[in-house]
Amino acid sequence: MRTLVILAAGFLLFSGFFLYSRLFTNYFPGAVTAGTYAFVAVWLAATAFNMWVGVSQAGYSVREELPIMLLLFAVPAAAALLVRWKFS
């Protein structure tokens, strides 16, 4: 359940980045690309922080948390890059 909530948060965060960057496309044609890359960087930091919490606070090992982190990072990041490809 927690994984689904974090995935949903990733998609919501990307939608915010995407909509905000679309506001600037008239003045800055690369705004969607910049917004997507900014989202990927922020989302990587957020999933790394989530992994750190799982290892340091919840008692999981890095070996247990790494596949979850990769899933949580890769799905929204891949969707973001796909949307950037379609809109750029």
N, C-alpha and C positions, 0 to 999 in steps of 0.2 A: 504494500500500500504506500509506504514511504517513497519507494522508487517512482511510482506513478505520480505522486504529488510533486516530486522534484522535476520529473520530466515535464509535467504541465507548467511548472514555474519557468522552466527553460523556454518553452514555447511562448509563454506570455511575455517573458523578458525580450525574446526576439521580436515579437510583434510590436512591442514598444519601440525598440531600436529601429525597426523597419519603418513604422509609420512616422516616427520623428525624422528619419533620414529622408523620407519621401517629401517632406515639407521643403527641403532645401534643393531639390533636383533642378529647379529653374535657375538657381544661382550657382550651384555647384553640381555639375553633371555626375561626378563620381561619388555623390553622397550615399547612395545605396551600397556601393562597394565599401566605402569607409565605415558605414554603420554596421555592415555585416562583419567586417574584420574586427571592429571594436566589440561587437557582441561575442564573437568567438573568443577573444582575449578575456573578456569579463567572465564568460561562461566557463572557460578553462580554470580561471582562478576560483570561481565559486565551487566547481566540482572538486578541485584539489582541496579546498577548505573543508568540504563535506567529507572527503576521504580522511583528512587529518583528524576531524572530529571522530569519525568512526574508529580510527586506530588509537587515538590518545584517550578518548573519553569512553567509548563503548566497548573497548577491549578486543576489537577485531584485529587480525593481522593484516599487514599490507597485502599479502597474497590473497586474502579473502576480499579485501576492499577494492583492489585494482580492477577486477573485471566489472564491478558495479560502477566504478568511476568512469571507465571507458565507455560503458553503455550510456550512462547519464550524460557524458560529454558528447559522444559521437552522434546520437540520434538528433538532438536539436541543432548541433553544428552542421551536420549533413543537410538537414532541412533548410537551414539558413543559407548554405552555399548553393543549394538547388534554387531557392527563391532568388538569390542574387544573380544566378546565371540566367534565369528567366526574365528578370526585370532590367538587366544591364545590356 
